[in-house]
Amino acid sequence: VQGLAASYATLPPGDALPWGDMAELLARLADQAFGLGLRLAAPILLVSVLTYLAMGVLNRLMPTFQVFFIALPLQILAAFATVMLTFAAGLLAFFTFFEDGLKSLGCGG
């Protein structure tokens, strides 16, 4: 009941909505979400770029050998291993972001 009463103090009935504040909040949340997505995807991107770089070097060293055909299972294995090793840290980063977002909206303790 106190939460319901506090919501009327924050947004009084009949008053105009604070569009500027909402636009700023949405822009900030979108920026933070994009940054979080980039941080979560960074290990996979790094491993993928390094794998393709290594395959490109091997392809230049042995042009008759089908490096990209043979290396596909290794790429898949490297991607799964990277996800397995970074999954816990990614979840921790996501839940921290989620908790901070709830606190900024006034929903957390």
Disulfide bonds with the S-S distance in Angstrom:
none
